[in-house]
Amino acid sequence: MARPPKNPALALRDGVAPSCVALPRLRHCPWPTLLDFLAERLRGASRAQWLARLRAGQVLDEDGRPLDEHAPYLHGQRVYYWRNLPDEPPIPFQEQVLFRDAHLVVVDKPHFLPVTPGGRYVRETLLVRLRRALNLPELSPLHRIDRDTAGLVVLSVRAAERDAYQRLFRQRRVEKIYEAIAPWRDDLPWPQRRLSHLREDEHAFFRMREAAPEEGLPPNSETWIEPLQRLGPQGRWARYRLRPVTGKRHQLRVHLCALGLPIVGDPWYPVVRIGPDDPPDYATPLQLLAQAIAFDDPITGQRRQFHSRLRLSGPDTVGSVTPAP
């Protein structure tokens, strides 16, 4: 079932936007009432639960008017409702707003905090936290970083301007710099340009892998990698600067791992230590930081440059990200 655009005029509830469903246009409709449709097609809630929501005014039409239990099925109607959210374990790390104006919000995201709602996380996500704290109902991220990654996230304040900013990312007109801590290898020439085809791992849907040469797939990911500093006893570790040209899922993690340089604290590469549904290990965060981002603002014409205030730990204290002095 296609998901239509949400009505931005409908208020958030505790920072959470309503879900939206479009009633299919059918020649022969089997549902006399909206309740019949909801109970049969949206089975995440029982008929009794949908009835309770309708009676409580928690199901709305496009104009924000409550629909009751007797509302007829109307072909093509858009219906809005708020999910009953389970209790979420609080994520004990706080984001920090670095910049805010009429167009953009830029924040330092901590490790373990998802950017957008999904799975078991709704309230405990960067987007919902910021919408609630800043009272910005149209706030939307312009790009994503992994839940395990810390650092910069840029968000658009106004829905009408969102596409102009996102076009920069689609056209690769945004400069992004990451830092990572990983093992050192003396045998690799620097800088490294990693070019490969990334695809979903058939054996673990939540992971990515590089396609083997015999698969014959053209490259779809590119990263420039260079060491910044040797770290730790005997220089066993290093701090690396990563410049992604493309933005595939888990790209930096997979590219470093493919070079024999798995990022310290990575729960999924090269082997799965913690599954996607397991509780996170707060003691060993992924040592990957979105450190800087720059672009020419398509709305104001300004040159925008932002730098994270977080720093990755050295090898003696690997397992944390701390504020810069």
N, C-alpha and C positions, 0 to 999 in steps of 0.2 A: 504494500500500500504506500503510494507516494506521500511524502510529508510536505505539505504546503508551507510557505513562509509564515512565521509567527507574527501575530499582530503586536507591534511594539507599544501600542497604546494600552495594552492590558498590563496592569501593575504586577511587579514582582512580589512574591511572598517570601520573606526572609531571604531575599537575594536570589530566589529561584524563579525562573520564567516558567509559564505554563506549557504543558505539552499540547500539541495540536493534532487533530485527526480530521481528514476530509471524508465525508460520507460518499461512497461510490455512487455514480449515476448508473442505475440499473433499469433494464426494461421491465423486469419482474422482481419486485423487491420483497424479500422474505421477512422483513422486519417492520411491523406496524408502527413501532415506537422507537425513539432513540435508545431507550433503555434496553430494548430487545437487541439492537445492534451492538451496543457497548458490551453487554453480557456475553454475546456469542463471539465477537471478533476481538475484543481486548480482554483476554482471559487472565491477565495479570491480577485482576480483581474479580471477585465473585459477583453474581447478580445482586446479592444482598448488599455488598459493598458499593456497587454502582448506585443502587437505590438510595443508600445512605448519603452518598455524595450529591446526588440530585436533590434530595430533600434538604441538604445543608447549603444549597446554593453554590456548590463547588464545581459545577459544570456550566460553562458560559458559551454564548453565541459570539459571532464576530464583533458585535457592538458591546460586548461585555455584560449582556443581560443574562441572569441565571435561567437555566432551562430546568423544568421540573420533571417529575417522573412520568407525566402524561404527554410530554412533548413528542410530536409525531416525527417520524423519519423524513427528513427533507433532503432530496437528492442534491449532492454538491455542497451541502452546508459544511462550514468549518466549525468545529467544536473544540473548545479549549477546556483543559482541566489540569489540576495539580495532583501529582502523584503523592500518595502517602509514603513518606520517606522513612525508612528504618533508621534507628539510632546508628550513628557513625562514630567509630572511635576517633577522638580528636587527634589531629596531627600536631605534635608539640613543637612546631617550628613556625616562625612568623615571617611573612613577606615584608619587604620594605619598599615604600614608594620613593623613587628617586627623582621623578619629574612628573609634573602634571600641568597641562594647559587646556585650552578649549578643544583641542583636537586629539591629544595623545596622553596616555598614562604609561609610564615606564617603571617597572618594578624589578627588584631582585627577588627571585623566587627561591625558597629554600629547597633542599633535597626532600624527596618523598611527597611533596605536595603536587597533585595533578593540576594541570592548567584548566581543564574543562570537565564538566560532569561526565561520568561514565562508569559503568559497573557498580561497585559498591560505594563510590564516592560521588556525592552531590554537593552537600554543604561544605565539606572539607576539600574544596578546590579553590584555586586562585581566583577564578572568575567570579564565583559566588561570593567569596569573602570580600572581594573588591567592590562588586556591585552593592553589597550591603553596607560596607564601611563608607564608601564614597557617594552613595545615593546616585549612581549612574546606571540607569536601567538599560541603556543601549550599549554599554561597554562590551567590547568583543576583542579577543586576541587576534593579532595580525599574523601570528606564526605560532608554532608549538615547539616546546622542548619536552623531553621525556620527563616523566614523574621523578625518575632517579637523578636527573641533572639539575644542578643549581645555576642561578644566574639570571641574565636579562630576559624579560618578556615585554614586548611592546603591544599596547592595546589601543584600539580606536574608540574615541568617546562617542562619536556620532555615527549612527547607522548609514546615513547618506554619504559619508566620506569613506566608509570602510573599503569599498572596492578600489578606490583610487590608491589607497595604501597597499592593499593586497596585490595589486597589479605589479608593484615594485618587486615583490617576492617572486611572483610568477615569471617576471622578465629578468630575474637574477640581477637586479640593480641595487641590491642591498649587500653591504660588506659585513660579514660576520666573522668574529674571531672567538675561538674557544681555547681553553687550556685544559690539559689532562696530565695526570701523573701515571706513569706506566714504567715497565722495566726498560733498562738501557741495553742496546745492542751495538757492539763495536763494528759489526760486519755490515751494517747498512749505510749506504751513502745518503748524505743529507744535502738539501731537503728532498723529501720523498713526495712524488705525485702518485696518489693511489687512484686508479681508474678501473672500475669494474661494474658488472651488472649485479644489482642487489635484487633478491626476490625472497618471498616468504618461505620460511623453513617448512617443508612438508611434514616434518615430524613434530613440530612445536609451533603452533600458529602465532604465538606471541614473539617469536624470534625471526630474524632475517639471516640470510646467508649469501655469500658470493657464488654466483653461478660458475661452474667449472668450464674450462675452455671448450671441452667437447660438447657442451650444450649449445654453443654457437650463438649466444645472445650478445647483442651490442652493449657497450657500456652505458649505464644510466646514472652513474654516481661518480663524483670526483672530489678529492680532498687533497690539499697541500699540507704537509706535515714537516715540522722542523723542531729540533730540540732547543730549549732555552737554557737549561741548567741541569748539570748532573747533581744527584741528590743521594744522601744516605751513605752508610758504610761501604767503602770500595766503589762508590758511585754506581750502585746496583740499580738505582732508579733515575728517572729523569722527568723534568717538567717539559711538556711539549706544547707548541702553539699549533693549532689546527685551523685551517681556513677552508671551510666547505664551499665548493662552487655550486653544488646541488644540495637538495634538502631531503634526501630519502630517510625513511624511518630507520633509526639506529645506525645511521651511516657512519658516524665517527667511531662508534663502539666496534662495529664490524670491520672497518678498515684497519684500525689499530690492531685488533685481534688477529686479522689475517697476516699482519706483518710480524706476528709473534710478540706483540706488545699489548696484551690485554690490560685494560684500564683497571687500576687498583679499586677494589670494592665492587666490581661489576657482578651482579647476581646472575646474569644470563650468559655471559661470554667469558671464556670458551665453553664452560659447562654451566648447566642450570643448578645453582645453589639454593635459590629461593624461588618458588613458583609464583605466577601472577596472582594467585588467590591466597598465598601464605602471608602471615604477618611480616611486615618489613623488619629488617635488622637495623635499628637506628644507630648502632655502634659502628657500622661499616658502610657509610654512604659511598656511592660511586664518585670517584675523584675526577669529575668532569664539570667544567664551569663555562657557561656562556658569558664570555668576558667583555666583549665589545660589539657594538653594532653601529653602522653609519649609513645614511642615505640622504638624498635630496628630497625634501618634503614636497609632495605634489600639490598640497593645499596652500602652504605659506611660501614656498620657494626657498625656505631656509635650508642650510646644511645641518642635519641632525647627527650628533655624535654622542653616544652614551657609553659609559664604562661601569662595570659592576664594582661594587664596594666590597665584594667577598673575595677571599683568597683561599686557594687549596692548601691543605696542610703539607708539611714536609714529611719525609718517610718515617721519622721518629714518632710522629703523631698522626700518621695516615689514618683516616677514618672520620675526618671532620672538615667542615668549611667554616672559616672564621671571618668576622668583619675586618676589613683592612684598617691598619692604624691610621 
